[in-house]
Amino acid sequence: MTEKVALDDVLSCTNSTITLLNYTIQQANNKNFRDTIVQARNTLENLQWQIYLINKEKGYYIPAAPAGQADIDEVKNSIK
């Protein structure tokens, strides 16, 4: 297993867990439990960001180019 594959796997698992935690937060009926899950989600989102930065730094991930103003305006206009 290469480093890239390992990082992809960790990122994929982290993303799935964040999705599960978001669902749990939405369904939580106990404030203390909900707050605990929110903290866990926030921690994982920070880990997700760190993994992203590592992938980007090593050249394993190349982000898409930023959208131009014309594209942004087109999307804004389409949802009005």
Backbone hydrogen bonds in HBPLUS format (Angstrom, degrees):
<---DONOR---> <-ACCEPTOR-->    atom                        ^
c    i                          cat <-CA-CA->   ^        H-A-AA   ^      H-
h    n   atom  resd res      DA  || num        DHA   H-A  angle D-A-AA Bond
n    s   type  num  typ     dist DA aas  dist angle  dist       angle   num
A0006-ALA N   A0002-THR O   2.97 MM   4  6.25 160.8  2.01 151.2 156.8     1
A0007-LEU N   A0003-GLU O   2.87 MM   4  6.11 161.5  1.91 153.1 157.7     2
A0008-ASP N   A0004-LYS O   2.89 MM   4  6.09 157.0  1.94 149.3 156.2     3
A0009-ASP N   A0005-VAL O   2.90 MM   4  6.11 154.4  1.97 147.0 153.9     4
A0010-VAL N   A0006-ALA O   2.95 MM   4  6.22 160.8  1.99 151.0 155.8     5
A0011-LEU N   A0007-LEU O   2.90 MM   4  6.04 161.5  1.94 148.1 153.6     6
A0012-SER N   A0008-ASP O   2.87 MM   4  6.03 157.6  1.92 146.5 152.9     7
A0013-CYS N   A0009-ASP O   2.96 MM   4  6.17 164.9  1.98 151.1 154.8     8
A0014-THR N   A0010-VAL O   2.88 MM   4  6.02 155.8  1.94 147.1 154.6     9
A0015-ASN N   A0011-LEU O   2.87 MM   4  6.07 161.1  1.91 150.9 155.6    10
A0016-SER N   A0012-SER O   3.00 MM   4  6.25 160.4  2.04 148.8 153.9    11
A0017-THR N   A0013-CYS O   2.95 MM   4  6.14 157.0  2.01 147.3 153.5    12
A0018-ILE N   A0014-THR O   2.94 MM   4  6.17 156.7  1.99 150.8 157.1    13
A0019-THR N   A0015-ASN O   3.02 MM   4  6.28 156.3  2.08 147.4 153.6    14
A0020-LEU N   A0016-SER O   3.02 MM   4  6.31 158.3  2.07 147.0 152.6    15
A0021-LEU N   A0017-THR O   2.84 MM   4  6.09 158.0  1.89 151.1 157.5    16
A0022-ASN N   A0018-ILE O   2.87 MM   4  6.09 155.0  1.93 149.7 156.2    17
A0023-TYR N   A0019-THR O   3.11 MM   4  6.41 157.2  2.17 147.9 153.2    18
A0024-THR N   A0020-LEU O   2.96 MM   4  6.23 157.6  2.01 147.5 154.2    19
A0025-ILE N   A0021-LEU O   2.84 MM   4  6.09 156.0  1.90 151.7 157.8    20
A0026-GLN N   A0022-ASN O   3.08 MM   4  6.34 156.8  2.14 146.0 151.7    21
A0027-GLN N   A0023-TYR O   3.15 MM   4  6.43 140.5  2.31 143.9 154.2    22
A0027-GLN N   A0024-THR O   3.16 MM   3  5.17 127.4  2.45  95.2 108.6    23
A0028-ALA N   A0024-THR O   2.92 MM   4  5.93 122.7  2.26 144.8 159.7    24
A0028-ALA N   A0025-ILE O   3.33 MM   3  5.17 145.0  2.46  95.5 105.2    25
A0034-ARG N   A0030-ASN O   2.83 MM   4  6.01 166.5  1.85 161.0 165.6    26
A0035-ASP N   A0031-LYS O   2.86 MM   4  6.06 162.8  1.89 152.7 157.0    27
A0036-THR N   A0032-ASN O   3.04 MM   4  6.24 151.7  2.12 143.6 151.0    28
A0037-ILE N   A0033-PHE O   3.00 MM   4  6.32 155.6  2.06 152.1 158.6    29
A0038-VAL N   A0034-ARG O   2.85 MM   4  6.12 155.5  1.91 152.6 160.1    30
A0039-GLN N   A0035-ASP O   3.02 MM   4  6.25 156.5  2.07 144.1 149.7    31
A0040-ALA N   A0036-THR O   3.04 MM   4  6.32 155.9  2.10 143.8 150.5    32
A0041-ARG N   A0037-ILE O   2.85 MM   4  6.10 160.0  1.89 151.7 156.9    33
A0042-ASN N   A0038-VAL O   2.89 MM   4  6.13 162.3  1.92 151.7 156.4    34
A0043-THR N   A0039-GLN O   2.96 MM   4  6.17 156.2  2.01 148.3 154.6    35
A0044-LEU N   A0040-ALA O   2.99 MM   4  6.27 159.1  2.04 148.4 154.0    36
A0045-GLU N   A0041-ARG O   2.81 MM   4  6.11 150.3  1.90 151.1 160.2    37
A0046-ASN N   A0042-ASN O   3.04 MM   4  6.32 148.4  2.15 143.9 151.6    38
A0047-LEU N   A0043-THR O   3.02 MM   4  6.38 152.8  2.10 144.9 152.7    39
A0048-GLN N   A0044-LEU O   2.75 MM   4  6.00 156.9  1.80 149.9 156.7    40
A0049-TRP N   A0045-GLU O   3.03 MM   4  6.24 154.3  2.10 141.6 147.5    41
A0050-GLN N   A0046-ASN O   3.04 MM   4  6.34 154.6  2.10 145.8 152.5    42
A0051-ILE N   A0047-LEU O   2.92 MM   4  6.21 158.3  1.96 155.5 161.1    43
A0052-TYR N   A0048-GLN O   2.94 MM   4  6.20 158.0  1.99 148.2 154.7    44
A0053-LEU N   A0049-TRP O   2.94 MM   4  6.23 159.8  1.98 149.9 154.7    45
A0054-ILE N   A0050-GLN O   3.00 MM   4  6.27 154.9  2.06 147.4 153.9    46
A0055-ASN N   A0051-ILE O   2.90 MM   4  6.16 167.7  1.92 156.0 159.1    47
A0056-LYS N   A0052-TYR O   2.86 MM   4  6.08 160.8  1.89 155.2 160.8    48
A0057-GLU N   A0053-LEU O   2.85 MM   4  5.95 162.3  1.88 147.0 152.4    49
A0058-LYS N   A0054-ILE O   2.97 MM   4  6.13 156.5  2.03 152.9 158.4    50
A0060-TYR N   A0055-ASN O   2.82 MM   5  4.91 133.6  2.04 157.6 158.0    51
A0061-TYR N   A0055-ASN O   3.24 MM   6  5.37 139.0  2.42 119.0 114.3    52
A0059-GLY N   A0056-LYS O   3.14 MM   3  5.12 153.4  2.21 100.5 108.7    53
A0071-ASP N   A0068-GLY O   3.09 MM   3  5.35 118.9  2.48 102.2 116.3    54
A0072-ILE N   A0068-GLY O   3.05 MM   4  6.39 160.1  2.09 154.4 160.4    55
A0073-ASP N   A0069-GLN O   2.85 MM   4  6.05 163.8  1.88 153.2 157.4    56
A0074-GLU N   A0070-ALA O   2.96 MM   4  6.11 153.3  2.03 143.0 150.4    57
A0075-VAL N   A0071-ASP O   3.08 MM   4  6.35 159.4  2.12 150.7 154.7    58
A0076-LYS N   A0072-ILE O   2.96 MM   4  6.22 165.7  1.99 152.9 157.4    59
A0077-ASN N   A0073-ASP O   2.89 MM   4  6.05 161.4  1.92 151.0 155.8    60
A0078-SER N   A0074-GLU O   3.03 MM   4  6.18 142.1  2.17 139.8 149.9    61
A0079-ILE N   A0076-LYS O   3.34 MM   3  5.56 144.9  2.48 100.7 109.8    62
